[in-house]
Amino acid sequence: MKNPLTFVRNFGWGATDAETIHPMPGDDEVKQPMSVSTNAVSIRARATDVWPWLVQMGYRRGGMYSYDRIDRILGILDAPSADRIIPEFQHLEVGDVIPMGKPPSWPVKAIEPNKSILIVIREPGVEVTWCFMLDEIDDKQTRIILRVRTRLAMTPMLLLSLPIMYFGQFLMIRKMLLGIKQRAEALAQNGIKN
């Protein structure tokens, strides 16, 4: 039965029809989501060139690779996103928390190196999953796919803010994936990690 509170489904960017319907880790974590977005971009690099950027994300770490000025205004970041691999932030495992300057932070629920990271956020009135998946097409190209599933407690203020929230999420995620793409392709071409 379709959830009557589902407002937006598959409003993401760049994903193929097959990627949009393909099951991903975390799809069962948020029951009856009010929104689902599947976003993707092709990167001219191996998964091993993309992975370091994912594991170092976060506040006082590598950043979010999105619109840094907006992330700083929102309190998510306190500095620009990194343009280099930061060795001390290259180890991420289940149970770790990717910090955000403004809560909630991102608890890591599952991780498969060079393949996927599942983040599950559960706060009062908030259930969100972010699943980053790397699909290596060949030895020169990787698809990064990000699925976000959301369920929030309904309030009149939330209903009024949903259009702005969804539009903002769309813009920030698109910029994040393009930011990762730019950095991973530079790493693949130059081999510079520090």
Secondary structure, 3 states (H helix, E strand, C coil): CCCCCCCEECCCCECCHHHHHCCCCCCCCCCCCCEEEEEEEEECCCHHHHHHHHHCCECCCCECCCCHHHHHHCCCCCCCCCCCCCHHHCCCCCCCEECCCCCCCEEEEEEECCCEEEEEEEECCEEEEEEEEEEEEECCEEEEEEEEEEEECCCHHHHHHHHHHHHHHHHHHHHHHHHHHHHHHHHHHHCCCC
